[in-house]
Amino acid sequence: MSEEKLYAVKNDEGKYLLMDSTPCWDDKAGTAIKRSARALGWAKIYGGHVVTLIEEPEKVVLTKEQAEIVEEAHDNKIPACHIANKSDDEELLMNAYVNGYTVAKEKRYLVELDGLVTTDNAQQYLTKKNGKWFACRRMPGMHQDFTDEELNKAPEWAQQLDREEVTDDAD
């Protein structure tokens, strides 16, 4: 048993030893112990056996495309072969398959129209609505944060403009 692990004492009824002011058995909580020797001692005194507590592994962050490969692998008879055939990053995707994953948020960009302001000095930004591209001050509900893919489909003049990455804390 390694010192990096955590241990608990569990009885045959599935309850854990809770070492509070008065030791007792509880089915909802127990005391985690860093030293295996102490856990063994408590198990000897109070009954039960030592169990190792395992921390949940961190989920892997994947792109949308990588996530699709992992999802397809779940429906495949030989998931490892599916992943190996579809990606060069087998280790990452197998880790995601086993431990779970989250999909990275796609970067979004705000395009300031340099030098273009309203009569009350409000900065204008590239905006799209109903398939039309135009200038508009920053307004909630307006489509003004764009992905790379969206900007690559914008008119050529708009593709030449500087992009500022939008963070979650931006308005």
DAFEN-V286178 format. One record per residue. RES is the residue in one letter. SS is DSSP state (~ for helix, > for strand, _ for the rest). PHI is phi in whole degrees, -180 to 180 (none if undefined). OMEGA is omega in whole degrees, -180 to 180 (none if undefined). Layout:
RES_SS_PHI_OMEGA / RES_SS_PHI_OMEGA
This chain:
M___none_-176 / S___-91_178 / E___-72_-180 / E___-79_-177 / K___-92_172 / L_>_-115_-177 / Y_>_-128_173 / A_>_-144_177 / V_>_-108_-176 / K_>_-126_177 / N___-98_-176 / D___-70_178 / E___-89_180 / G___85_179 / K___-95_-179 / Y_>_-104_178 / L_>_-76_180 / L_>_-108_-178 / M___-97_178 / D___-96_179 / S___-64_175 / T___-128_-180 / P___-57_178 / C_>_-153_177 / W_>_-99_-176 / D_>_-138_180 / D___-90_-179 / K___-109_-176 / A___-148_176 / G___-154_-180 / T___-97_176 / A___-84_-174 / I_>_-128_180 / K___-80_-175 / R___-99_-179 / S_~_-65_180 / A_~_-63_178 / R_~_-65_179 / A_~_-60_178 / L_~_-63_178 / G_~_-63_178 / W_~_-63_179 / A_~_-62_-180 / K_~_-69_-178 / I_~_-73_-172 / Y_~_-101_-177 / G___88_-179 / G___93_-178 / H_>_-141_-178 / V_>_-85_175 / V_>_-122_178 / T_>_-92_176 / L_>_-89_-177 / I___-111_176 / E___-74_178 / E___-67_180 / P___-66_178 / E___-68_177 / K___-75_179 / V_>_-81_176 / V_>_-96_-177 / L_>_-121_170 / T___-78_179 / K_~_-59_-179 / E_~_-66_179 / Q_~_-64_179 / A_~_-61_178 / E_~_-63_178 / I_~_-63_-180 / V_~_-65_178 / E_~_-63_178 / E_~_-63_-180 / A_~_-64_179 / H_~_-65_180 / D___-95_-175 / N___-99_179 / K___-64_-180 / I___-125_-174 / P_~_-57_-178 / A_~_-63_178 / C_~_-67_178 / H_~_-60_-180 / I_~_-64_-180 / A_~_-63_-180 / N_~_-75_-174 / K_~_-98_-173 / S___-147_174 / D___-88_-177 / D___-108_-174 / E_~_-60_-176 / E_~_-62_179 / L_~_-61_-177 / L_~_-71_176 / M_~_-69_176 / N_~_-60_178 / A_~_-64_180 / Y_~_-60_-176 / V_~_-81_-171 / N_~_-101_-178 / G___96_-177 / Y_>_-154_170 / T_>_-127_180 / V_>_-97_179 / A___-64_176 / K___-68_178 / E___-71_180 / K___-63_179 / R___-124_-174 / Y_>_-129_174 / L_>_-107_-178 / V___-115_178 / E_>_-79_179 / L_>_-91_-173 / D_>_-53_177 / G_>_82_-179 / L_>_-104_-180 / V_>_-133_176 / T___-80_-180 / T___-65_176 / D___-100_174 / N___70_176 / A___-81_179 / Q_>_-60_179 / Q_>_-101_-179 / Y_>_-130_175 / L_>_-62_-175 / T_>_-139_178 / K_>_-136_176 / K_>_-151_179 / N___52_178 / G___77_-179 / K_>_-107_178 / W_>_-101_-180 / F_>_-157_178 / A_>_-99_180 / C_>_-158_174 / R___-64_180 / R___-65_-177 / M___-139_175 / P___-60_178 / G___87_177 / M___-92_180 / H_>_-81_-177 / Q___-128_176 / D_>_-104_-172 / F_>_-118_171 / T___-83_175 / D_~_-56_-178 / E_~_-60_179 / E_~_-65_-179 / L_~_-69_177 / N_~_-70_177 / K___-97_180 / A___-73_175 / P___-56_-175 / E_~_-55_-179 / W_~_-61_-179 / A_~_-74_179 / Q_~_-67_-178 / Q___-82_-175 / L___-78_177 / D___-69_-180 / R___-114_176 / E_>_-117_-179 / E_>_-65_-180 / V___-92_176 / T___-101_-177 / D___-61_-178 / D___-89_179 / A___-79_178 / D___-73_none
